[in-house]
């Protein structure tokens, strides 16, 4: 039996293979998840789920083997309106991935999601740490001077060296070079 919270509304999850499962599943607009047989308020059981890359998930064994359900996406599908068909991502307005209240979720485009992530307190703290590390040179593969050189090479429209060759020369991954180019890594240099 689940005690309903003030203002809480429950909606049943419907996903591929949901009819074959023994129990039904539902999420509330307050971000809670439950399983039940006939009625949530009578035989419902609250579920904590698992944490996958910081997000609360529900792992179900279904016929198509796609067992992981991200609860924030399901809450958004059922309780948050999409402003456009381009909105394919769900963001947490307060940057807390475990706060799945519908009021904290919003559909966004890739560009909006990326901009929102850059404002995350964790991302800001990480950038600050990286900046401090780059000034003290502890544990870094590249120096600021090397990064400046790499940026010049990458931005050169007449460059004849590939990312793979550049990565090998500086003993870093190609992904590191893409992150340097976008400013995700070494943005202050």
SULHU-V247021 format. One record per backbone hydrogen bond with DSSP energy under -0.5 kcal/mol. NH is the residue of the N-H (numbers start at 1). CO is the residue of the C=O. E is the energy in kcal/mol with one decimal. If there is no record, write none. Layout:
NH,CO,E + NH,CO,E
This chain:
2,40,-0.7 + 4,2,-0.6 + 8,5,-2.2 + 11,27,-2.5 + 13,25,-3.2 + 18,15,-2.3 + 20,17,-0.8 + 21,18,-0.7 + 24,36,-3.4 + 26,34,-2.4 + 27,11,-2.2 + 28,32,-2.3 + 29,9,-1.8 + 31,28,-1.9 + 33,47,-0.6 + 34,26,-2.4 + 35,45,-2.2 + 36,24,-2.2 + 42,39,-0.8 + 43,39,-2.7 + 44,40,-1.4 + 45,35,-2.5 + 47,33,-2.8 + 50,57,-2.8 + 52,50,-0.5 + 52,55,-3.1 + 55,52,-2.4 + 56,97,-0.7 + 57,50,-3.1 + 58,69,-2.4 + 60,58,-0.7 + 60,67,-2.9 + 62,60,-1.0 + 65,62,-1.5 + 67,65,-1.2 + 69,58,-2.6 + 69,67,-0.5 + 70,68,-0.5 + 71,56,-1.9 + 71,69,-0.7 + 72,56,-0.5 + 73,70,-0.5 + 74,70,-1.7 + 75,71,-2.7 + 76,72,-2.1 + 77,73,-2.6 + 78,74,-1.9 + 79,75,-2.4 + 80,76,-2.1 + 87,84,-1.1 + 88,86,-1.1 + 88,108,-1.0 + 89,108,-2.3 + 91,106,-2.8 + 93,91,-0.7 + 93,104,-3.3 + 95,92,-1.8 + 97,95,-0.8 + 99,96,-1.6 + 100,98,-1.2 + 102,29,-2.9 + 104,101,-1.7 + 105,102,-1.2 + 106,91,-1.6 + 108,89,-3.0 + 113,109,-2.6 + 114,110,-2.5 + 115,111,-2.3 + 116,112,-2.3 + 117,113,-2.4 + 118,114,-1.6 + 119,115,-0.7 + 119,116,-0.9 + 120,117,-1.4 + 124,120,-2.6 + 125,121,-2.4 + 126,122,-2.3 + 127,123,-2.6 + 128,124,-2.2 + 129,125,-2.4 + 130,126,-2.7 + 131,127,-2.3 + 132,128,-2.3 + 133,129,-2.8 + 134,130,-2.5 + 135,131,-1.4 + 136,132,-1.4 + 137,133,-2.0 + 138,133,-0.8 + 139,137,-0.6 + 147,143,-2.3 + 148,144,-2.3 + 149,145,-1.9 + 150,146,-2.7 + 151,147,-2.8 + 152,148,-2.1 + 153,149,-2.3 + 154,150,-2.9 + 155,151,-2.3 + 156,152,-0.9 + 156,153,-0.7 + 157,155,-0.5 + 159,156,-1.6 + 166,162,-2.4 + 167,163,-2.8 + 168,164,-2.0 + 169,165,-2.3 + 170,166,-1.9 + 171,167,-0.6 + 171,168,-0.7 + 172,167,-2.2 + 177,173,-1.2 + 178,174,-2.1 + 179,175,-2.4 + 180,176,-2.1 + 181,177,-2.5 + 182,178,-2.2 + 183,179,-1.0 + 184,179,-1.1 + 185,179,-1.8 + 189,186,-1.2
